[in-house]
């Protein structure tokens, strides 16, 4: 048995409902955590260093609320002290990727509908996702690490002050949001889309989820439109569309820093230097377009 599978077997032995399981354990994907299938259960063991920036008690509330809202699998076990979680395995669902979002007919529509179901559910998460406060928090963490920010990062953060003012001019009511919609956090059952992994979730502007998924999925204009129409059931207002575009840039600004924390923590799952530099370059490019300024103006007026 590999060390990872030993960890999984040990974790299962400590979960009353799953301690008797003796079947096959299969390692699944996971960028920062270890994820396994054990029969009808999905087991998640947190990765090294995640306790620095993930509040497991908040995640526990969000995972259970999202399950009640009907967009996430049932939570079988959650240990807020260790972050070990077990949920019901969704049999037959496909773990999404940018490629799967391009090839699975109707998948952007189903993702938009899942977001709409979550946002309108009345679910209440215990964390408030504050974009600019999180940027400050991540910068504070990085100040203790031996890692270099991309050149010009602080200049772009200053430029984002205009964006912050526009967003604050007409704030939308905050709702329960996923806040970290990587494609791999979506499971497509064909008739509906499930959403998993609530580590970064919180009460937030609902347009964040749409903008961030457009970026994570590398959506083209048609996919973006399909997602948006699936969510709204029609065409959004210029201000709503503007918020989506703004958050496409802002999510890259935030996740640049997240990538640098992974780099500093020695996470071997990816080339996080290239990840951070690529996200920052994309953020700068979008913020430098005339279209971006037009969208900011639509949001601020």
C-alpha positions in Angstrom: 0.0 0.0 0.0 1.3 3.5 -0.9 1.8 6.1 1.8 -1.2 8.1 0.4 -3.4 5.0 0.7 -2.2 4.3 4.2 -3.2 7.9 5.1 -6.6 7.3 3.6 -7.1 3.9 5.4 -6.1 5.5 8.7 -8.5 8.5 8.1 -11.4 6.1 7.3 -10.7 4.1 10.5 -11.4 7.3 12.5 -14.8 8.0 10.9 -17.5 6.0 12.7 -19.7 5.6 9.6 -16.8 4.4 7.4 -14.5 2.6 9.9 -15.7 -0.8 8.8 -14.9 -0.2 5.1 -12.5 -2.8 3.7 -13.0 -2.3 0.0 -10.9 -0.7 -2.7 -9.6 2.9 -2.2 -8.9 4.9 -5.3 -6.9 8.1 -5.4 -8.7 10.9 -7.3 -7.6 14.3 -8.4 -6.7 17.2 -6.1 -4.5 20.3 -6.5 -3.8 21.0 -2.8 -5.5 18.0 -1.0 -5.6 14.2 -1.2 -8.9 13.0 -2.5 -10.0 9.3 -2.6 -13.0 7.2 -3.5 -13.9 4.5 -0.9 -17.0 2.8 -2.1 -20.0 5.1 -1.9 -17.9 7.8 -0.1 -15.5 10.5 -1.3 -12.7 11.2 1.3 -10.7 14.4 1.4 -7.5 14.8 3.5 -6.2 18.4 3.6 -2.8 19.2 2.0 0.3 20.5 3.8 0.1 24.2 4.7 -3.6 24.7 3.9 -4.3 25.5 7.5 -2.6 28.8 7.0 -5.4 30.1 4.8 -8.4 27.8 5.1 -10.8 28.0 7.9 -12.2 24.4 8.2 -15.1 25.4 10.5 -16.3 27.8 7.8 -15.9 25.2 5.2 -17.9 22.7 7.2 -20.9 25.1 7.4 -20.7 25.8 3.7 -20.5 22.2 2.6 -23.5 21.3 4.6 -25.5 24.3 3.5 -24.7 23.7 -0.2 -25.8 20.1 0.2 -29.1 21.3 1.7 -29.4 23.7 -1.3 -29.2 20.7 -3.6 -26.0 21.6 -5.4 -23.4 19.6 -3.5 -23.2 16.0 -2.3 -24.4 15.0 1.2 -21.7 15.5 3.9 -21.2 12.2 5.8 -18.4 13.4 8.1 -16.5 16.6 8.7 -13.8 17.1 11.4 -13.2 20.8 11.7 -10.0 20.2 13.7 -8.2 18.3 11.0 -10.3 19.2 7.9 -10.8 15.5 7.0 -14.2 15.3 5.2 -16.2 12.5 3.7 -19.1 13.1 1.3 -21.5 10.9 -0.8 -19.8 9.9 -4.0 -21.8 11.0 -7.1 -21.7 7.9 -9.2 -21.7 8.3 -13.0 -20.8 12.0 -12.9 -17.9 13.4 -14.9 -15.3 15.5 -13.2 -15.1 18.6 -15.4 -12.1 20.3 -17.0 -11.7 23.1 -19.5 -11.8 20.5 -22.3 -14.9 18.9 -20.9 -16.7 22.2 -20.8 -15.9 22.6 -24.5 -17.1 19.1 -25.5 -20.0 18.3 -23.2 -23.1 19.8 -24.8 -24.9 22.2 -22.5 -22.4 22.0 -19.7 -22.0 25.8 -19.3 -25.8 26.1 -19.1 -25.9 23.5 -16.4 -23.1 25.3 -14.5 -25.0 28.6 -14.7 -28.2 26.9 -13.4 -26.3 25.3 -10.5 -24.9 28.7 -9.5 -28.4 30.3 -9.8 -29.8 27.5 -7.6 -27.1 28.1 -5.0 -27.3 31.9 -5.0 -31.1 31.9 -4.7 -31.3 29.1 -2.1 -31.1 31.4 0.9 -28.1 29.4 2.2 -26.0 31.3 4.7 -22.3 30.7 5.0 -20.3 31.8 8.0 -17.5 33.5 6.1 -17.7 36.8 4.2 -15.6 36.6 1.1 -13.9 40.1 0.9 -11.8 40.3 -2.2 -9.6 43.2 -1.2 -9.2 42.1 2.4 -8.1 38.6 1.1 -5.5 40.2 -1.2 -4.1 42.0 1.9 -4.1 38.8 3.9 -2.3 36.8 1.2 0.3 39.6 0.9 0.8 39.4 4.6 1.4 35.7 4.5 3.8 36.1 1.5 5.7 38.8 3.5 7.0 35.9 5.7 7.9 33.7 2.7 10.9 33.6 0.4 9.1 34.3 -2.8 9.1 37.2 -5.3 5.9 38.9 -6.5 5.4 39.4 -10.2 6.9 42.7 -11.3 4.3 45.5 -11.1 1.9 43.6 -8.8 1.5 46.4 -6.3 0.9 48.9 -9.2 -2.0 46.8 -10.5 -3.5 46.5 -6.9 -3.4 50.3 -6.8 -5.1 50.6 -10.2 -7.8 48.2 -8.9 -8.9 50.9 -6.5 -11.0 52.3 -9.4 -12.6 48.9 -9.8 -13.2 48.7 -6.1 -15.0 52.1 -6.1 -17.2 51.1 -9.1 -18.2 47.8 -7.4 -19.1 49.7 -4.1 -21.2 52.3 -5.9 -24.1 49.9 -6.4 -23.4 46.8 -4.4 -25.4 43.7 -5.0 -26.8 41.8 -2.0 -24.3 39.2 -0.9 -25.3 35.6 -1.3 -23.8 32.1 -0.7 -21.1 31.7 -3.3 -18.6 29.0 -4.2 -15.9 31.6 -4.8 -13.3 29.1 -6.2 -15.0 27.6 -9.3 -12.2 25.5 -10.8 -13.6 23.3 -13.6 -12.6 20.3 -11.5 -14.9 21.4 -8.8 -17.9 20.6 -11.1 -19.3 17.1 -11.5 -21.6 16.8 -14.6 -24.3 14.2 -14.2 -25.7 15.0 -17.7 -29.0 16.3 -16.4 -27.5 18.5 -13.7 -24.2 19.9 -12.5 -23.0 19.3 -8.9 -20.4 21.6 -7.3 -17.8 20.4 -4.7 -15.0 21.8 -2.6 -16.2 24.7 -0.4 -12.8 25.7 1.1 -12.9 29.3 -0.2 -16.7 29.8 -0.2 -18.5 32.6 1.5 -21.1 35.3 1.3 -20.1 37.3 -1.8 -21.3 39.2 -4.9 -22.9 36.4 -7.0 -21.3 37.7 -10.2 -17.9 36.6 -8.8 -18.7 33.0 -9.4 -19.6 33.6 -13.0 -16.6 35.7 -13.8 -14.2 33.3 -12.1 -15.6 30.2 -13.9 -15.2 32.0 -17.3 -11.5 32.4 -16.4 -10.9 28.9 -15.0 -12.6 27.3 -17.9 -10.9 29.4 -20.5 -14.4 30.0 -21.9 -14.7 31.6 -25.3 -17.4 34.2 -26.0 -20.0 31.5 -26.9 -19.4 29.5 -23.7 -19.5 32.7 -21.6 -22.8 33.7 -23.1 -24.2 30.2 -22.6 -23.1 30.3 -18.9 -24.6 33.7 -18.4 -27.9 32.9 -20.1 -28.2 29.6 -18.2 -27.8 31.7 -15.0 -30.1 34.6 -15.8 -32.5 32.8 -18.1 -32.0 35.6 -20.5 -29.8 38.6 -21.1 -28.1 40.4 -18.1 -28.1 44.2 -17.7 -24.9 46.1 -18.7 -24.0 46.5 -15.0 -24.4 42.8 -14.3 -22.3 41.9 -17.3 -19.8 44.5 -16.3 -19.4 43.0 -12.8 -18.7 39.6 -14.4 -16.0 41.1 -16.6 -14.5 42.9 -13.6 -14.3 39.8 -11.6 -12.6 38.0 -14.4 -9.7 40.3 -13.8 -9.9 40.4 -10.0 -10.0 36.6 -9.6 -6.7 36.5 -11.5 -5.3 39.2 -9.2 -6.2 37.2 -6.1 -5.3 33.7 -7.3 -1.8 35.0 -8.4 -1.1 35.4 -4.7 -2.6 32.0 -3.9 -0.3 30.4 -6.4 2.7 32.1 -4.8 1.7 30.7 -1.4 1.6 27.2 -3.0 5.1 27.9 -4.4 6.4 29.0 -1.1 4.9 25.9 0.6 6.6 23.6 -1.8 3.4 22.2 -3.2 4.5 19.8 -6.0 1.1 19.5 -7.7 1.9 22.2 -10.4 4.5 24.8 -11.6 3.1 27.5 -9.3 5.6 30.1 -10.5 4.3 29.8 -14.0 0.7 29.6 -12.7 1.1 32.9 -10.8 3.0 34.7 -13.5 0.4 33.6 -16.2 -2.6 34.7 -14.1 -1.0 38.1 -13.4 -0.2 38.7 -17.1 -3.8 37.8 -18.0 -5.2 40.2 -15.4 -3.0 43.1 -16.6 -4.0 42.4 -20.2 -7.7 42.5 -19.5 -7.5 45.6 -17.3 -5.6 47.4 -20.1 -8.4 47.0 -22.7 -10.8 49.8 -23.6 -13.7 47.3 -23.1 -12.7 46.8 -19.5 -12.9 50.6 -18.8 -16.3 50.6 -20.4 -17.5 47.7 -18.2 -16.2 49.5 -15.1 -18.1 52.6 -16.1 -21.3 50.6 -16.6 -20.9 49.2 -13.1 -20.1 52.5 -11.4 -23.0 54.5 -12.9 
